[in-house]
Amino acid sequence: MEKILYAKPVIDNEIEVLKKKCLELNSKGVHPSLKVILVGEDAGSVIYTRNKKRFCEKIGADCEIVKLDEQVSENDFLEIVANYNNDSQVHGILIQLPLPASLSHIDTTNLVRPEKDVDGFHFYNVAKLFAGNKGDKELIPCTPKGIVTMCRHYGIELEGKKVAIVGRSIIVGKPLSLLLTNHNATVTLAHSRTANLKEITRDADIIITAIGNPKMFGKEYFRNDQSQIVLDVGISSMPEGGIAGDCDFHQIKDQLKAITPVPKGIGPMTIFSVAQNLLQASENSL
């Protein structure tokens, strides 16, 4: 196994599968179409939505970034979402977060119909994880889905392994704990209030950090026997410039079996999973 687990080899290996699936859908009269609703000009959101559009178009799918003014009214915003929900030619809808302050009170979790929910956040889709599904045919949250895809590519066995997930968000930690349990891993879901966190991470075979606290995890959180695998989901801007993950990459990498970098690790896998979900939603529409 490679020491540094980059996303690019995974995506390069899988992208032809997505292109082929898109062509097959085209032959059946289905042209996968994604609407990404972007409100305002948040710099990170602009970059993220642009990357989603670029990747979708790379596999042959349509992706439109629906740019709305930051001052858009709540009624207009909800009407736009409803119109796409009711448009049979639109197979996927993604509401880019964060929303501006004027719309931040809206719970977007169930705003998009479950069959078009390429983010995988709708309660109906999350419930499939509770039912034991592994996400092969379901629209499940993208970061957990991308993590499993990466593990499969690099031959990281999940069944029977002790996995420590640090972070309990509804976007990553909670759905990931269900998904990995469905893959027969033994999962500990830890968080900022966990009292014995270092003991938990040192005992685990696989550690997944998703808390957004840059370089929090130093060498004291891991064994020094090159037996553990770390998947770093966190990404934070640094005061001195640049970005960092939850782990102190350069301090810990030599004592681990493998680790994902930040950037170029889990982040691109999330965008890849959006495209996977879009094609699955398109196929389900037949």
C-alpha positions, 0 to 999 in steps of 0.5 A: 500500500502507498504511504500517502493516499492521494485521491487522484489515482482513485479517481483516474481509475474510476472515471472511465466507469462514470463516463461509460455509465453516462453514455449508457444513460444517454442511449436510453434518453436520459441526460444527467442534469445537476443544478447547483444553487449558489447564493451569494459570493462566498469565495470557498463556495464559488471554488467548490461549485466550480469544481463540481461543475468541471467534474460533472462535465468531464464525465459527460453530465450537465451541471448548471451553477444557479447563481442567486443574489445574496439578497434573494427573498426566502420565497423566491429561493424556496420557489426556485428549489421547488421548481427544480424538484418538479422538473423531470429533466433535472436529476440532481439538486445541490444547495451549496452551503453556507447560505447567507444570514438572511436564509441561514434559518432554513433547514435545507436537509429535506428541502430537496426531494430524496430522489434528487438529493445528490448530497445524500442529506435527506432523512429518507436517504440517511435512513437507508444507512440505518437499514444496513445499506452500503451505498452501492445503489443509494444516494448517501452522504458524499464524504462517507461514500468517497471514503469507502471508495478510497478504501476499496481502491487502496485495499484497506479492509474494513471488515473486523477492523477497529475504526475511530471516527473523531467528529459527529457531524450529520455530514460526515461523522454520524453517517460515516459511523453507520456506513462503516458499521454496515461494512462490518467495521467496529466503530467508535464515534468520538468527538470534542467531549470524549474524555479518553480520545488518545486512548481510543485513537491509539487503539484503533486500526483506522482513524478518521478525523473530521473536526476542522481543528488544524494540526490537532492530532500529533504523534501522541495520538497514534502508535509508533509501529507503522500499523495504523491508517489515518484518513484526514477529512478536516480542512482549515485555512491557516493564519499564515496562509495555506490550508491544513488538515486535522492532523499534523501531517509531517509530524506523524506520517512516518509512524503510520502505515498510511495517511491521506494528505490535505489537500489532494486527499479526501476532498476530491473524493467528495466531489467524485461522489457527487457525480456518482450520486447524480448518475445513480439518481439519473438511473433511478429516474428510468 
